[in-house]
Each structure stands twice: as structure tokens, then as C-alpha cells.
Amino acid sequence: MSGVKNLFAKDPGKVSPTSEAISAFLGKETVFEGKMTFQGVFRLDGRFEGEIFESGTLIVGEAAQVKGKIEAATIIIHGLVEGEIEAGTRVEIHGTGRFFGNLLTRSLTVEDGGILDGTCRMEPPHPLAAFEPAPASVEAEEDPLA
């Protein structure tokens, strides 16, 4: 296959799984309890209990076990997550991924074999649009049965 170029890779010889480099990593043997904030791409392969807040991407590896509250733009689940998720952009539950709890996101993908057990709420792109007051003409209508 010489002469074939990958148009999506920065270096035609390398293919990157994400457009950004991983900025933080917790390995398989790591156990962390508490509150974590960061930016960029965070890969978690160990055990975590607490709260995670970030504006980028959280990747939960196959060996990972996460309990608590997660707020991030994108959450990619290959392992176990229990608790509450709020994703500004999307959530992906892959074939080995398991999520138990409450989920709020704009976009959700569950691959064959992935588990979602709990409540899921999909939000429109502009969440405040759902709370706009009704037009005056609707409020001023008279009840036809009165």
C-alpha cells in the first residue's frame, strides 16, 4: 500500500487515536480519592472515587473503576463508571464499558456490548432555550370552556 496517505494524521507515518495528546494519566495500580480538575485529555486506568471536573475529554480505560460525579465535555467509557455524568458534548460507551447512574448529555453512543443502566436525559444544544417564557399571545388566550 505504498503511496496511500492518511489525510487525518498530523504525521502521515503515524495515526493518533485523538487529536490532542493525553495531558494527564492515572495508571492501573493507582487509587485516587477526592476532587480532580484539569484541561485537555485525561486517561484514567486505575480506581477513582470523588469528583472530576474538566473542559476536555475523559477516557475511562478498560481496567478503570470510577465512582462519583463527572463533568466534562466528552466522556469515553471502556471500563466501569458508577454515579453521575454531565457531558457538554457527548458520551461514548464502548463494548467493554459499563455505566450505572444518572447521565445528562447532548449526544450518546452505546456500542454493542456496552451497558447503560440508569437514567439518561438528552439536552438540546442551547439548554436555556427550553426555559424561555411562553409567547404573550398564548398566555392571554381565553379558556373556550369558560
C-alpha positions in Angstrom: 0.0 0.0 0.0 2.8 2.4 -0.7 1.6 5.8 -1.9 -1.5 5.8 0.3 -1.7 8.8 2.7 -3.7 9.3 5.8 -5.4 12.7 5.5 -6.3 12.8 9.2 -2.9 12.2 10.8 -0.5 15.1 11.6 2.4 12.9 10.5 1.5 10.7 7.6 3.5 7.8 9.1 1.6 7.9 12.5 -2.0 7.6 13.3 -3.2 9.2 16.5 -6.3 8.0 18.4 -7.1 11.5 19.5 -6.5 14.9 18.0 -4.9 16.0 21.3 -2.1 14.4 23.4 -3.0 13.0 26.8 -2.3 15.7 29.4 -2.9 13.6 32.5 -2.9 9.8 33.2 -3.7 7.6 36.2 -2.3 4.0 35.7 -3.9 0.7 36.6 -2.3 0.4 40.0 -3.4 4.0 41.0 -6.1 4.6 43.6 -7.3 8.2 44.0 -10.0 9.7 46.2 -11.0 13.3 46.1 -11.7 16.1 43.6 -9.8 16.5 40.4 -9.8 19.3 37.8 -7.7 19.5 34.6 -7.7 20.5 31.0 -7.1 18.6 27.8 -7.3 14.8 27.6 -7.2 12.7 30.8 -6.9 8.9 30.7 -7.9 7.0 33.8 -7.0 3.3 34.1 -7.0 3.0 37.9 -9.6 3.4 40.6 -11.1 6.8 41.3 -13.7 7.9 43.8 -14.9 11.5 44.0 -15.5 14.4 41.6 -13.9 15.1 38.2 -14.3 18.4 36.5 -12.7 19.4 33.2 -13.3 21.0 29.9 -11.8 18.4 27.6 -12.0 14.7 27.2 -12.0 12.0 29.9 -11.1 8.5 28.7 -12.0 5.7 31.2 -9.8 2.7 30.4 -11.0 -1.0 30.4 -9.4 -1.7 33.9 -10.7 1.6 35.4 -13.4 1.8 38.2 -14.9 5.2 38.7 -17.4 6.2 41.4 -18.7 9.7 41.8 -19.6 12.8 39.8 -18.0 13.6 36.4 -18.5 16.9 34.5 -16.6 17.0 31.2 -17.0 18.0 27.5 -16.5 14.4 26.2 -16.5 11.2 28.2 -15.3 7.9 26.6 -16.1 4.8 28.7 -14.3 1.5 28.2 -14.4 0.5 31.9 -16.8 0.9 34.9 -18.4 4.2 35.9 -21.0 4.5 38.7 -22.6 7.8 39.7 -23.5 11.0 37.9 -22.3 12.2 34.5 -22.8 15.6 32.9 -21.2 15.8 29.4 -21.4 19.1 27.5 -20.7 17.4 24.1 -21.0 13.6 24.1 -20.7 10.3 25.9 -19.4 7.1 24.3 -19.9 3.8 26.0 -17.8 1.2 24.2 -18.3 -2.6 24.1 -16.4 -3.1 27.4 -17.9 0.0 29.0 -20.5 -0.1 31.8 -22.3 2.9 33.3 -24.7 2.8 36.2 -26.3 6.1 37.3 -27.6 9.4 36.0 -26.5 10.7 32.7 -27.0 14.2 31.1 -25.5 14.8 27.7 -26.2 16.2 24.2 -25.1 13.1 22.3 -24.9 9.5 23.4 -23.4 6.4 21.7 -23.6 2.9 23.2 -21.7 0.2 21.2 -22.9 -3.4 21.1 -22.0 -4.9 24.4 -21.8 -1.6 26.3 -24.1 -1.2 29.3 -26.2 1.8 30.3 -28.2 1.2 33.5 -29.9 4.2 35.0 -31.5 7.4 33.8 -30.5 9.3 30.7 -31.5 12.8 29.7 -30.6 14.4 26.4 -30.2 18.2 26.3 -30.7 20.5 23.4 -27.6 22.4 22.2 -28.9 25.5 24.0 -30.3 24.4 27.3 -31.7 27.8 28.2 -34.0 27.7 25.1 -36.1 25.1 26.9 -36.8 27.7 29.7 -37.9 30.7 27.6 -41.2 32.1 28.6 -44.3 31.3 26.5 -45.3 34.0 24.0 -47.7 36.6 25.3 -50.4 35.5 22.9 -50.5 32.0 24.4 -50.7 33.4 28.0 -53.5 35.8 27.0 -55.8 33.3 25.3 -59.1 32.8 26.9 -60.4 29.4 28.0 -63.1 28.4 25.4 -65.0 26.4 28.1 -65.4 29.4 30.4 
